[in-house]
Amino acid sequence: YLVGVGRADCTGPVAQVPLMGYANPEQVGGGLLSRLYSRAFIVAEPEDDSKRVVFVSADIGMVSQRVRLEVLEQLRSKYGDLYRQDNVVLSGTHTHSGPGGYFQYTLFWITSKGLVRPALGSIVNGIVKSIDIAHENMKRGRLFINRGTVENSQINRSPFSYLENPESERKRYSSNTDKEMVVLKMVDEEGHELGLISWFAVHPVSMNNSNHLVNSDNVGYASYLFEQEKNKGMLPGEGSFVAAFASSNLGDVSPNTRGPFCANTGESCDNPQSSCPVGGAAMCMAKGPGKDMFESTRIIGQNIYLKAKELYEKASQEVTGPLSSAHQWVNMSDVSVELNATHTVKTCKPALGHSFAAGTIDGVGAFNFTQGSVEGDPFWDQIRDQLLGEPSNETKACHKPKPILFSTGEMTWPHPWHPDIVDVQITAIGSLAILAVPGEFTTMSGRRLREAVQREFDAHGTPGMNVVIAGLCNVYTHYITTYEEYQAQRYEAASTIYGPHTLSAYIQLYRGLAKAIALNATQDLARGPEPPLFKVMNLTLLPALSAESAPAGKTFGDVLQEVRQEYREGEVAEVTFVGANPRNSAENATEHNFLTVERYSNISSSWRVVLNDASWDTRFYWSKGSGGRSNVTVEWHIAAGAEAGVYRLRYFGHYKKRLSLLRTVTVPFQGSSSAFCITAP
């Protein structure tokens, strides 16, 4: 094949924008732990390089329809017909610590303060830039696939739903989560390493909903470790080797391996309602393996990285054969599914159930909602009817036994609240079939989908396909549970928005795509109804960026609290500066770095950057004061093995300066701590 890889920053604004994932409006960005990247991989046939496939994994909560449509638009204007909706897969890693606000459907505006252009723009531009870089770097190469088991890194967070599946089906599997990791290794003709994609099912929610620092969570930490290892001597985010840790059927899979406990009493709340005797569901939270969320993120990330490294090094099964891609747009609110010769069922207009508001043990919801509600609550139903209108009888009946909280398919102001038109897509690279799914399939849903597609390939003359699920692709449609899990109406089922037969509909659709690929008939697939691109007003509740000021006698970048003179490994060097809103930087610089750790070199008598803000050892905190003032604190958590010597911490920002009544300009500035020593342990 011809192979190209690329990586580009897609972080966006790290302050004041709500983080996307836990739907907690209080969880607003206030700094940076690690940068977010888009990682792109292009594979083309050497004889006919117009035959190609693009896979992108981006460090974002999920790919929204808005992001996808804008990316495809930019690719069309740059490359014509080379990159299209059928051969470009965009997948989100599902980190819950990235900026939100990049959606066109109204439901997602509620917790993201509307549509946040800078967040949307940085994601779209980062994805396109990563594809540009991969496109420029195409060279002859080879692909190898390997698979293995990852231990101690996940639990099923809705085990009682899983138990609703038939016993005969459960007996075929040793675990209630998919522990298998699939790794695709890429090298050039000379054997030089280019990159890898790993698919593994786990929620990147090691960082919980009390976190305010933008970061890529456990799978992002795995990417960081792999890229640091392969791009020796480079700063994070630099170097040519690209390692993507992509999402899969992670719907009911948590990395918080110690399981759910009552925050107030410490007793287990592993029950069908995930509820505590005192405080109810709001007190039931899962704990990771570490002493805090930072350590848990590193432990899970390291586990995933070490398994991927082992599989990568041993990968010997070569992937060969033609490339193809199949894609359709489908109106998911109106699919007829033939269950058997006599029985046809339908999907529903989108709606969310009461247990959606309960959240999960990884991030609890508000008020007194609990998981597993099959009855509505007259109090909340009354409020909903007054504010948003009552669900129609047709929608209520279609979604049974789900008690509907939000009938989003019937809510259209100022735009529809949920998508009807959804992408279904498979891309095949020789013997590897990537099922790009528009949401979060649970463990058993994913197993059923993979198996059905595998059988379809076998039946039409292409046996032995490696079928993987890539999650959170192209458009976000929440969860997909099995019909049996749906009956229990825990969070994942309440969030299966197209009703009890959603999974059956997807299985029917993906079988159709697989058959078209196997029979080389993808050109005969109906395109389906094109998704809408709403003319979105610039509707955002983000505070406007206004002129800023420094305290009397100080200027931007001045030190307010100095470092100590000396530190050892394991300690935290920190300095506080007169700061400015980091949104100024996101909106005025494409590649902005907020901080550096620099070491003094006696040989060259100069300072050398050893870490930047993409490093997991540094933290950047912004806190807003009154009267246009704010502070920035830079922390360096000094890792074991840090070289002894003289160091300093630097901060780079932009502030808004008032020129006249109507005009402000953005002015760059910087600050530095005093020099300090790190002494040998």
Disulfide bonds with the S-S distance in Angstrom:
Cys262-Cys276 2.17
Cys269-Cys284 2.15
Cys348-Cys398 2.05
